[in-house]
Amino acid sequence: MPSPSTSTAPFPTDGRGNPKVAHLGQSVDQMIYDFMEEQQIPGLTLAIVQAPYITRLVGYGLSDIEQRRLASTKTVWAIGPISQGYAAVAIMQLVEQGKLDLQDKASKYIPDLPAAWKSISILQLLQHASGIADYRSQGVYDTAKGLPPAELIATLRDQPLAFKPGTDVAQSATNFLLLALIVEKASGASYRDFVSKNQIEALRLRHTLFAEDICNLKEENVTLNANKHKAFLTDRTLIDPTEHATGYTAELTPVLVSTFTGLKGFSDIWASAEDISLWDIGLAGSLLIAKPENRALIYHPTKLDNGKVVPCMAGWQFYHHKGLMEIKGHVPGFSSSLSRFTDPSELVCVTLLANKEGIDFTNLGRRIASAFGSSLQSGGDDRNVFLRESSFGVDETMARIEAELKRRNIPAFARFDHAQNAKEVNLELRPTRVIVFGSPSVGTGLMQADQSIALELPLRISVWEDAKGSIWVAFPQMNKLTAAYGQEGNPVAVKMQSLLEEIAAKACSAY
């Protein structure tokens, strides 16, 4: 035991061990409260990892609106595309067992594939570099029917590949359906059983299960008791119970659990935020994938057959911030995100799970992580400026913004290269670009209310590289900007904000 004289060091004020975690003066709880109110999210669970510790685990709101069940640390949620991470681990475990090779053709394990798919490798499926269409995008696919794999594949037999395999990347649930089938063929076990044994049971994850097993959860029917739990008074297994969350559409209409039975390999796992954190810690070393080179293969950017390097792999996206990787997305009724800052100097991971579809947790996750260390911050004031880190360089990010504007028929009026301008006067500036664009049919409405807001129009987006090499996309928070002109809550500004966020997401994300 240390003597009193050696234990009087002050509390850390930043990073690991900091007892007061806040970002720009705002607590993590306040960030969550404000975000849930803004997005009208019924329930949410947050988990923070500072490996090997889980330092924060909190449930907010309701996991079921009608039954008034609370979101808790043991609530299980549909984790959506995060499920791809489990499928990728399963593939690498079979590689390490010598039961398959990443260069094997998928047709070696699934002989009756369409002819155009015969040359596609397991690696290309992991990379989302197959060009195979996503069965979810086909008009015949019905999430509530839970079609078997053979029928899902049959819906795509006449669909041409989007690109030559190994030359580009496009996320497709079909890729991971095929990977799940390959796991079954190579292992001799069902996909569910193989993942359960080698990941869920291996890490003793007591609150992780497949969609088909939701019916086996022991849950009290509180509708019989006017939304109140009573059975825990006589049944200890119902103290702090494991319950599944009910998912909701954008209009807060409940989504049936049966919706998830057809998303094999891609979005078929349910878990608590705590269990995702435990699994996430297991990813850091040899507990799930033994060899470092195999871990590196699926936790680093993809190198395609044509030499092109793309900042994504197996559902994960990668950024210029050293060690940052993220897997996220949504399915009917649910949204999820897992951000991992894996550099040894940081080791912070943020899991967010919510029971409303269509929620983008990218910026919230970054702001929460920033509360645990200044090195994780964006370097900008995101109370007034919307900031999003890009997976691409400045030139490609700007090109993607321009492509998105063109796709939406939004004219660009001007482009500025501030780094080039600085160079012309013998000054230095890291890459910094601005594009000015807009539509008179939209902006005129704001000026009709107050002509002085013309100083802020047309719209603009900036892209720059910071001192650490991270690439940022930024634009003014439209609600703050218009409020300064007495137009708080103006519906035109709300639409503008939504548009700008959608453009930024398309420009910054590989998927």
N, C-alpha and C positions, 0 to 999 in steps of 0.2 A: 504494500500500500504506500503511495507516495506521501511524503511529509507535507504538512500544510504549506511550507515555504515553496514547494515545487508544484503546487496545484492551483496557483493563483493567477495563471496566465489568462488574459482577457479572452472573452468569447470571440471566435472568428467573425468578421463582418462581411465576408464574401465567400462563396463556394461551399465546399464540404464542411458541414458542422455549423454553418451559420444558422442561429436560432430564429432570426427574423428574416423570413424569405418574402421578398416583394419585388415587383418589377415596376420601375418608375413610380414608386410610392404606393402601388396598388397590390394588395394581398392576393394570394392565389384564390382564396375563397371569393373575393370580390370579383375577380376576373370571371370565375365560373358563374356567379350569380348574374352578372351583367350579360354574359354570353347566352345563358339559358333563357333569360327574359327576351333578349333581342331575337333569338332564333325560335322561341316558343317550344323549347325542348321539355318534355314531361319529366324525364329522369336521366341521370348520368352517373357514372362512376369514374373516378380519377385514381390512378396509381402512379407514384413517383419512385423510381429506383435510383439509388446512389450505390451502385454495386459494391459489395454483395447485399446491401441493406435495401429493404423496401421502407422508405422513410415517411411516406404519406399514402394513405389509403382511405378514400372518403366516398360515400354515396350521397347524392343530391337528388331531391325531388321524388317522383313516383315512378316505380317500375311498371305499374298498371293503374291507369286513370280510374277506370270503373270500380275496381276492387280496392283502390286506395292503398295498394301495397307500396312500401317504401323501397327506394333504391338503396341497397346495402352493399357491404363489402363482399357478401356471398352471392349476390344476384348474378345470374349467368345471362349473357347477352349473345345474340348472333354477332360474331366478330367479323363477318363478311370477308373481304379479300385478304385479311390477315391470315386466313386459313391457308393461303398459298405458301406461307412460310413453313407450315407443318408438312405440306406435301413436298417441298424442296428438301427439307431435312430427311424425309422418308427416302427420297431418291438417293441422296448422298449416303445414307446408311446402307442401302443395298449395293452401292458402288463399293463401299468399304468392306462389305461382306463378299465381294467378288461375284455377285449375282447379276450384275449388269454393267454396261459401260456407257458413258454419256454419248459416245459416238455411235452407239447402236441405233439402228433405224426403229422408229416406233412400230413399223409393220412387222418386225421380228416378234413382237409380243402381242400385236393385234393384227392378225393376218388379213382380215376382211376390210381394211381401210380403203377409202376411195383411191383410185389410181394416182391422182395428183398429190396424194399425201405420202406415197410409198417411200420417198427419199428423205422424208423429214426425220431428223435425229432427235433423241431424247434431249440433248443440249439445246436444240432450237426450240423445243417446247418450253423448257425452263426459261429461256431467254425471251419468250413471247415473240420469237423471230420466225415463226412457221408460215405466217400469212393466212392461216386458217380462220375462217369467219367465226364470230362469236355466236353460239347458238341462241343466246339471249336476244340477239338483234333480229332473229327470224320471226316473221309474223305468226308462224304456227306454234311458237314456244309459249307455253302457259305455265307460269311459276307454280300455280296451285295444283297442277296435275302430277307433278313429280315423275316425268317421263323417264324410263330406264335409259342407260347410256346408249344402247344400240339404236333406239328411236331418235335420240338427240343427234347422234352422228348421221342418221339417215336424213334428217332435215337439211343437212349441209352437203350432201353428196354431189349436188349439181351446182354448188356455189364455187366460182373460180377463186383461186388464191389471190389475196390482195396484193402480194408481191412475191418475188422469188425468195424461197426460204433462205435465211441467212444473210439477207441484204437490208432488212429494216425491222422495226419493232412495232407491234400493236397488241395491246392487251386483249386477250380472248379467253373466256371461261372454258372454251373447248380445249385449249392447250392443257389445262390442268385436269380436266376430265380424263384426257388421254393418259396423263401422267399417273393418275390414280389407278387406271386400269392396268398400266404397266407395273405398278407396285404390286397389284394383286397377282399378275402372271408371274413375276419374278420371285415373289416371296412365297407363293402358295397359300396365302392367307387373304382374307378380305382386307380392303383398304382400311376400313374402320378398325379391325383387329390389329393390323400391323402398326398403325399410328398409336393406338391405345397402349399396346405393349411396350413399344420402343420410345415413346415420348411421354404420354400421359401417366402411365404406371411407372416408368423409369424415373420420372421426376416427382412422383407422388402428388400429382395434381388432382386434388379431390373435387375441384369445381370446373372441370373441363370435360366436355362430352360432345357427341355427335348429335345432329338434329334429330335423328331417328330415336335417340334415347331420352329426349325431353319428357316423353310420356312416363318414364320410369322414376322421375323425380318425386319425392314424397312431399307433396304440397297440400296444405290445408285449404279446403274450399271455403274461403271466408265470405262468399256471397250468402252462405247459409246463416252467417252470424252478423249480418248487417255490416260487412266490411271490417269486422274485428276478429283478430286471432284469439282463439280460446284453447285450442288443443295443446299449446305449449305448457299449460298449467299441469297437465298430466302425462305429457309425452316429451321427454327431454330432447329427443331428436329434432323437435320442432322449435327449440330455443335457438335463436339466430339462424333461421332456416335458409337452406339453399332453394331459391325460387327462380324461375325463368321470367325475364322481362317480357312484356307485351310490346311488340313493335307497332309504330304508327307511321302513316303516310304524312305528306306535307300538310294535309288537311286534318290530321290527327284521327284518321280512320284506322281501327285496329287491323293488323295483318295476321293471317293465320300461320301457325307454326309449320303447317304442311307445305308452305311456300318454299321452304329451304331444302326439301328432300331431293331436288333435282340439281343442286349446285355442287356435286361431288368434286372434291379436290380443290375447288375454288373458293367456296363460301359455305362450307358445311359444318363448321365447328362453332360451338357455343362455349363461352368461358367467362369466368369472373375476371375483373381487372387484376386482382392479386395473382391468379394463376397465369395470366399472360406475363406478368412481371417475373414470376418464378421461371417460366419457360424462357423468357428473355435473358435472364441471368444465366440459364443453362446454355444459351447460344454463345456466351463469351469464351468458353473453354472447350474441353474435349468431352463433356458429358453427353452431348447429342451427336456431334460429328467429331471423330477422333483426330483426324489429320488436319493441321493448319492449312495446308494447300487446298484441301477440299472445302474448308470453311471460307477461305479467301475467294474461291471460285464463285460462290453464290452470295457473298457479301461485298462484292465489288462491281464496278461498272462492267457491262457486257462488251466483249470484243466479237463482232460478227465475222462471218466467213469472208466478207469483202474488206475486212480491215477496219471498218467503221466502229468507233467506240461510242456506246450509248450509255447514259447514266442511269441504268436500271438493270434489274435481274430478278427473276422469280417473284415479281410483285413488288420488290423493294425499289426505291428510288434513292439516288445518291446526290450529294451536293458538294460544293467546293469547300465548305466548312469541314475541316479535317475530321474524319471519323463519323460524320453525320449520315445516317441512313433512316429511311422512313417507309412504312407500309401502311396503307390507308384505303378508305373507300366506303361504299355503302351498298346495302341490299335493301329490298323492300322492308321498310319498318325500322331499319337500324343503320347507324353510322359508327365508324371506328377509326382509330389512329394509334400507331405505335411509332414514336420517334426515339431513335437511339443515338446518343452522342458517345461514341465508343472509344474516342481517343483516351489514353491512360490518364491524361491530365484532367479529364472531365467525368466520364463514366456516369452520365445522367440519362435516364430513359423515362419517357412520359407516355402513359396509356390513357386514352379517353374512349369511353364506350357510351353510346346514347341510344335511346329507343325512339328515334325519329330519323327518317331517311333523308338523304340529300344534304347532310351537314358536312361542311369542310372544316376540319379541325386543325389544318396546317398552321395558321397563325396563332391560334390559341395555344397549341402545344408548344410553339416556340417561345411565346411569352411566359408560359408557366416554367419552362426550362430555364429561361433567363433569370427567373427569381432565385435560382440555385447557383448562379455564378455569372459574373460580368463577362466572362469569355464567351458565354452562350448568347449574349445579346446582339441585336442587330446593329447597334450603334446609332440608331435613329429614334426619334420620339414617335412611337406608333399610336400615341393618343391623337395626334393631328395628321399624321401621314400614314397611309396604308403601306406596309412593307411586306414583301414576300421574297424569300430566297429562291433563286433559279438554279435548276440542275445544269444549265448550259452557260457558256461564255457570254460576254456582252454582245458580240456580233450576232451570234445565233439567237439569243433571247430577243434582241431587237427585230431580227428577221421574222421570228415567230409571231411577234406582236403585229408586225406589218401584214403578215399573211392572215392573221385572224381579223384584222380590220378590213382587209380586202374581201374576205369571206362574208363579212357582215355588210358589205357595201358602205362602209364608213370612210369618207375621204380623209386623207392625211394632207395637212396644209404646209407643214414645215418639219425639217429635221435639223438637229444641231449636234455637232460633235465637239463637246467642250474640251476634250483632251487635245484634239487637233488644233483648236483655236488657241489653247495655251501654248502649244508647241510653236505656233507661228509668231508668238511674242517672247520666245525663249524662256518659257515657264514650263513646269512639269505638273501634270495632273493625271491621276489614274484614269483608265477608260470611263468616260461619263457621256452618255448619249441622252437626247430628249427627242420625242416625237410629239407633234402637235396635230390634233385631229378633232373632228366633231361633226355635228349635224345641226344646221340652223333650225330644223323642225323641232329639235329637242331643246337646244340652248335658248331659243327665243322666249320660251315660256318663263324661264328664270329672269331674263332681262325685262320682260313685261311687268314683272312684280317689282323689280328694282334695277334700273338701268346701270347702276354703279357696279353691279356684279359682272358687267362686261369686262372688267379688269381681270377676272379669273377665267374667262373663256377665250378661245375654245379650250377643250380639255387637253391635258398633256400627261404623258407617262415618261418617267426617267428610268434609265438602267445604268448602274455603275458597279465598279469593282472596288471593294473596300481594301483596307490595308492587309487583311488576312487572306485575301484572294476570293472571298465570297462575292457572289453576284446578286445584286438586289434590284428588284422592280419596285417603283414607288410612285404614288400619286396622292393628292390631298384627300383626306377623309371628307367626303362630300357633305355629310351631315354637319360637321364642324364648320366647314367653309360656308355653307348656305346659312347656318345659324348666325354667323357674324353679320349677315345682311338681313337679319330679321325674317328668314325663311326656314326656320327650323321645322323639320318634318315635311317639307315640300315633296310631294310624290315624284316630281321630276328628278329631284336630287337623289331620292331613294333608288329610282331606276338607273340613274347614272352610276351610283355606287355599285349596284349589282352588276351592271355591264362591265365596269372597270375591273371588278374582281374576277369575273368570268374570263376576260381577256388575259389578265395576269396569270390565272390558273393554267390556261392553255399554253401560255408562253413559257411558263416555268417548269411544267411537269412533263415527264417522259410518257406518262400514261394519261 
